[in-house]
Amino acid sequence: MKYKGMLVSSIVAASIMLSACSNSTPKVAMEHIHGLGYTSDGKQILIPAHTGLVAYSEGKWSNVDAPKNDYMGFVTVDSGFYSSGHPGQGSKLKNPLGVVKSTDEGKSLTTLDFEGVSDFHAMTVGYKTHSIYVFNEQPNTKMKSAGLYVSKDDAKTWNKSELNGFSGEPLALAAHPSDDKVVALGSKEGLFLSNDSGNHIEKLISGLVVTSLTFSNNGELFAATANSPTMLQFNLSNKDKKEIKLPALDKDDAISYIAQNPTDHNELVLATYKKDVFISKDAGTKWTKIADKGNGISK
C-alpha cells in the first residue's frame, strides 16, 4: 500500500508538471528581423523572423499561425501588410515572392508583381495611401535600371524617381501615411526628404548615418542614426525637431526598425541589428526590452 501510494503521488506530480509545461508560453526565437509593425487595431506587434511571422501582444510572444514565408521589406498598413521575400519550405509559391500583400496576417497572400523575378529588401508603403516605394538593385522586366521606383496602383504600373539631390548608399526608406508624394530616405550621408515622389530631394540632416526611418500617425518623421543615444522626431510642417532618448545599446549595434502604435501615439517599438526589441508606452521616456538577441521575453 505504501508503494502504491507513492506511485499515485508520482503520477499526480508528473501530470501537474506536464500540464504546467503545456500551458506555458512557447519560446519565440527570431533568426532575422526584416521589418516591424503593428496590426491596425494596435493590439499586436508583427515581426517577420525568417521562418514566418511572430507576434507580441499583452506582454507575450507567439508564432503566427500562417505559412512560414521568409518576408523581406515587410510593412504594415491599415488593411494588413505588404512584403517581398521568399516562400517558406514546402510552399508552392514562386521564389522570390516579388511584391505581395495580405489582409489576414499572412494566412493568405495576394501576389501583386514580380513573382519569381525580384526580391525587394528596401521597400516602404504608405499606411493609408498604399503607395509602394522600392529600391531596385538590378534591372528586371519592368525596371530597366537600378534605382527608386514607385507604384500608386498596387504594383500595376511603376515609375522611376529621379532622386535629384540624393547622395550616399540608401539605408532606410519611409512613405508618408496619407500623402503619396512624400517619401523620406536615409543614407550614410544623411537624412533626405522628397515632396514629389522622389524626384527632387531635400537634405534635412547631413553628416549622419541614418539607419532607420518611419512616419508617425500624424505625419511626423522619426529617424534613428548610428552611434547616437537619441532618435530624432521631425515636424515637417515647421521643421521643428526634438530628441527622444534611446535605450542603451551595444556599442556596435544600431536601430534597424521603428514603429508607432496606430491607436496610441505614445507607444513606440524599436528593433536593432542585433535583434534586440524594445517597447515604450510613454513616447520614449522609458523603454522595456522585450527581445534579447532574437529571443522573445514574455511576462
C-alpha positions as CSV (number, residue, x, y, z in Angstrom):
1,M,0.0,0.0,0.0
2,K,2.9,2.3,0.8
3,Y,4.4,1.8,-2.6
4,K,1.1,2.1,-4.3
5,G,0.5,5.5,-2.6
6,M,4.0,6.7,-3.7
7,L,3.2,5.6,-7.2
8,V,-0.1,7.5,-7.3
9,S,1.7,10.6,-5.8
10,S,4.4,10.4,-8.5
11,I,1.8,10.1,-11.3
12,V,-0.2,13.1,-9.9
13,A,3.0,15.2,-9.7
14,A,4.1,14.3,-13.2
15,S,0.6,15.2,-14.5
16,I,0.8,18.6,-12.9
17,M,4.3,19.2,-14.4
18,L,3.1,18.2,-17.8
19,S,0.0,20.5,-17.5
20,A,2.2,23.4,-16.4
21,C,4.5,22.8,-19.4
22,S,1.7,22.6,-21.9
23,N,0.2,25.8,-20.6
24,S,3.4,27.8,-20.5
25,T,4.1,30.5,-23.1
26,P,6.0,29.0,-26.1
27,K,9.5,30.3,-26.7
28,V,9.9,32.6,-29.7
29,A,13.2,32.9,-31.5
30,M,13.8,35.4,-34.3
31,E,16.6,34.3,-36.7
32,H,16.3,37.5,-38.6
33,I,14.3,40.7,-38.3
34,H,13.3,42.1,-41.7
35,G,10.6,44.6,-40.6
36,L,8.4,45.7,-37.8
37,G,4.8,47.0,-37.4
38,Y,1.5,47.0,-35.6
39,T,-1.8,45.5,-36.6
40,S,-4.3,48.2,-37.4
41,D,-6.1,47.7,-34.1
42,G,-2.9,48.4,-32.3
43,K,-3.1,45.1,-30.3
44,Q,-0.2,43.2,-31.8
45,I,3.3,43.9,-33.0
46,L,4.2,41.8,-36.0
47,I,7.8,40.8,-36.9
48,P,9.0,38.7,-39.9
49,A,11.5,36.4,-38.3
50,H,12.9,34.4,-41.3
51,T,10.6,31.4,-40.6
52,G,7.3,33.1,-40.6
53,L,5.8,35.9,-38.6
54,V,5.9,36.3,-34.8
55,A,3.6,38.5,-32.7
56,Y,3.9,40.3,-29.4
57,S,0.7,41.2,-27.6
58,E,-0.2,41.9,-23.9
59,G,3.4,41.1,-22.8
60,K,3.6,37.7,-24.6
61,W,5.2,36.4,-27.7
62,S,3.7,33.9,-30.1
63,N,4.3,32.4,-33.5
64,V,1.6,33.5,-36.0
65,D,-0.4,30.6,-37.4
66,A,0.3,31.2,-41.1
67,P,2.6,29.9,-43.8
68,K,6.3,30.3,-42.7
69,N,7.5,32.6,-45.5
70,D,10.8,34.5,-45.3
71,Y,9.5,38.0,-45.6
72,M,11.7,41.0,-46.6
73,G,10.7,44.6,-46.9
74,F,7.8,43.9,-44.6
75,V,5.5,46.9,-43.9
76,T,2.2,47.0,-42.1
77,V,-0.7,49.2,-43.3
78,D,-4.3,50.0,-42.3
79,S,-5.6,46.9,-44.1
80,G,-2.8,44.4,-43.3
81,F,0.7,44.2,-44.7
82,Y,2.8,44.4,-47.8
83,S,6.1,42.5,-48.3
84,S,8.6,40.8,-50.5
85,G,10.9,37.9,-49.8
86,H,11.0,34.2,-50.3
87,P,8.4,31.3,-49.9
88,G,8.7,29.0,-46.9
89,Q,9.8,25.4,-47.1
90,G,7.2,23.3,-49.0
91,S,5.4,26.3,-50.4
92,K,4.0,26.2,-53.9
93,L,4.7,30.0,-54.3
94,K,7.4,31.0,-56.8
95,N,10.7,32.2,-55.5
96,P,11.2,35.1,-54.9
97,L,7.8,36.3,-53.9
98,G,8.0,39.7,-55.7
99,V,5.6,42.1,-54.1
100,V,2.7,40.6,-52.1
101,K,0.1,41.8,-49.7
102,S,-2.1,40.2,-47.0
103,T,-5.2,41.2,-45.1
104,D,-5.2,38.2,-42.7
105,E,-1.8,38.3,-41.0
106,G,-0.2,36.1,-43.8
107,K,-2.7,33.3,-43.8
108,S,-3.3,34.1,-47.5
109,L,-1.3,36.3,-49.9
110,T,-2.2,38.3,-52.9
111,T,0.7,38.4,-55.5
112,L,0.9,41.9,-57.0
113,D,4.0,41.8,-59.2
114,F,7.5,40.4,-59.9
115,E,6.6,36.9,-58.6
116,G,9.6,34.7,-59.4
117,V,11.5,37.7,-60.6
118,S,12.6,40.1,-57.9
119,D,13.1,40.4,-54.1
120,F,13.0,43.9,-52.6
121,H,14.7,44.3,-49.3
122,A,14.3,48.1,-49.2
123,M,10.5,48.7,-49.5
124,T,8.0,51.0,-47.9
125,V,4.3,51.5,-48.3
126,G,2.1,54.4,-47.3
127,Y,-0.1,53.4,-44.3
128,K,-3.3,54.8,-45.8
129,T,-2.3,55.5,-49.4
130,H,-0.8,52.1,-50.1
131,S,1.7,53.7,-52.4
132,I,4.7,51.4,-52.8
133,Y,8.3,52.6,-53.0
134,V,11.1,50.1,-53.6
135,F,14.9,50.4,-54.2
136,N,15.6,48.1,-57.1
137,E,19.1,46.8,-57.1
138,Q,19.1,45.0,-60.5
139,P,17.1,45.5,-63.8
140,N,14.0,43.4,-64.3
141,T,11.1,43.1,-66.7
142,K,9.6,46.5,-65.7
143,M,12.5,48.3,-64.1
144,K,15.2,48.7,-66.7
145,S,17.8,50.1,-64.3
146,A,18.6,50.2,-60.6
147,G,17.1,53.0,-58.5
148,L,14.0,54.1,-56.6
149,Y,10.6,53.2,-58.1
150,V,7.1,54.0,-57.0
151,S,3.7,52.4,-57.8
152,K,0.4,54.2,-56.8
153,D,-1.9,51.5,-58.2
154,D,-1.0,48.4,-56.2
155,A,2.0,47.5,-58.5
156,K,0.1,47.6,-61.8
157,T,2.5,50.3,-63.1
158,W,5.8,51.6,-61.9
159,N,7.6,55.0,-62.3
160,K,11.3,55.6,-61.7
161,S,12.1,58.5,-59.4
162,E,14.9,60.9,-60.5
163,L,16.4,61.2,-57.0
164,N,17.9,64.7,-57.8
165,G,19.8,65.8,-54.7
166,F,20.1,62.4,-53.0
167,S,23.6,61.0,-52.2
168,G,25.1,58.0,-50.4
169,E,24.2,54.4,-50.1
170,P,20.5,54.1,-49.3
171,L,19.9,52.5,-45.9
172,A,16.3,53.4,-44.9
173,L,13.1,54.3,-46.6
174,A,9.7,55.5,-45.3
175,A,6.5,56.6,-47.0
176,H,4.2,59.2,-45.6
177,P,0.9,57.7,-44.2
178,S,-1.5,59.9,-46.1
179,D,0.4,61.9,-48.8
180,D,1.5,59.6,-51.6
181,K,4.1,62.1,-52.8
182,V,6.1,62.4,-49.6
183,V,8.9,59.9,-49.0
184,A,11.9,60.0,-46.7
185,L,15.3,58.4,-47.4
186,G,18.3,57.7,-45.2
187,S,21.8,57.0,-46.3
188,K,25.4,57.1,-44.9
189,E,25.4,60.8,-45.8
190,G,22.3,62.0,-44.1
191,L,18.5,62.3,-44.0
192,F,16.6,63.3,-47.1
193,L,13.0,64.2,-47.9
194,S,11.0,64.4,-51.1
195,N,7.7,66.0,-51.7
196,D,7.3,64.8,-55.3
197,S,7.6,61.1,-55.1
198,G,11.4,61.0,-55.0
199,N,12.2,63.2,-58.0
200,H,13.6,66.2,-56.1
201,I,15.3,65.6,-52.8
202,E,15.9,68.0,-49.8
203,K,18.7,67.1,-47.3
204,L,17.3,67.6,-43.8
205,I,20.5,66.4,-41.9
206,S,24.0,65.9,-43.2
207,G,26.9,64.0,-41.8
208,L,24.9,61.3,-40.0
209,V,24.4,57.6,-40.9
210,V,20.6,57.2,-40.9
211,T,19.8,53.5,-40.1
212,S,16.0,53.6,-39.7
213,L,13.0,55.8,-40.6
214,T,9.3,55.8,-40.0
215,F,6.4,58.3,-40.1
216,S,4.1,58.8,-37.2
217,N,0.3,58.6,-37.4
218,N,0.1,62.4,-37.9
219,G,3.0,62.5,-40.4
220,E,5.9,63.4,-38.2
221,L,9.1,61.7,-39.1
222,F,11.2,59.5,-36.8
223,A,14.9,59.0,-37.7
224,A,17.5,56.8,-35.9
225,T,21.2,57.3,-36.6
226,A,24.3,55.2,-36.0
227,N,26.3,55.9,-32.8
228,S,23.7,58.2,-31.3
229,P,21.9,57.9,-27.9
230,T,18.9,59.6,-29.2
231,M,16.3,59.3,-32.0
232,L,15.1,62.4,-33.9
233,Q,11.4,63.4,-34.3
234,F,10.7,66.0,-37.1
235,N,7.6,68.1,-37.5
236,L,7.7,68.5,-41.3
237,S,5.3,71.5,-41.3
238,N,7.6,73.8,-39.3
239,K,10.9,71.8,-39.4
240,D,11.0,71.7,-35.6
241,K,12.8,68.6,-34.2
242,K,13.2,67.0,-30.8
243,E,15.3,64.2,-29.5
244,I,14.0,61.0,-27.9
245,K,16.4,59.1,-25.7
246,L,17.0,55.6,-26.9
247,P,17.6,52.5,-24.7
248,A,21.2,51.6,-24.1
249,L,22.6,49.5,-27.0
250,D,25.8,47.6,-27.6
251,K,28.4,49.8,-29.0
252,D,28.4,48.1,-32.3
253,D,24.6,48.0,-32.6
254,A,22.0,50.4,-34.0
255,I,18.3,50.8,-34.6
256,S,17.1,48.9,-37.7
257,Y,13.3,49.4,-37.5
258,I,10.9,51.8,-35.7
259,A,7.1,51.6,-35.4
260,Q,4.4,53.6,-33.7
261,N,1.1,52.1,-32.5
262,P,-1.6,53.4,-34.8
263,T,-4.1,53.7,-32.0
264,D,-1.7,55.1,-29.3
265,H,0.9,57.7,-30.4
266,N,2.7,57.2,-27.1
267,E,3.6,53.6,-27.8
268,L,6.7,53.0,-29.8
269,V,8.7,49.9,-30.6
270,L,12.3,49.5,-31.8
271,A,14.3,46.7,-33.2
272,T,18.1,46.6,-33.6
273,Y,20.5,45.0,-35.9
274,K,21.5,42.6,-33.2
275,K,17.8,41.6,-32.8
276,D,17.1,43.3,-29.5
277,V,13.5,44.7,-29.4
278,F,12.3,47.5,-27.0
279,I,8.9,49.0,-26.3
280,S,7.9,52.3,-24.8
281,K,4.4,53.2,-23.5
282,D,5.3,56.9,-22.8
283,A,6.7,58.2,-26.1
284,G,10.3,57.1,-25.3
285,T,10.7,58.3,-21.7
286,K,11.1,54.7,-20.6
287,W,12.0,51.6,-22.6
288,T,11.4,47.9,-21.8
289,K,13.4,45.2,-23.5
290,I,11.0,42.5,-24.9
291,A,13.5,40.5,-27.0
292,D,17.2,39.8,-26.4
293,K,19.3,38.8,-29.4
294,G,16.2,37.5,-31.1
295,N,14.8,35.6,-28.1
296,G,11.4,36.9,-27.1
297,I,11.0,37.9,-23.4
298,S,7.4,37.3,-22.2
299,K,6.0,38.4,-18.9
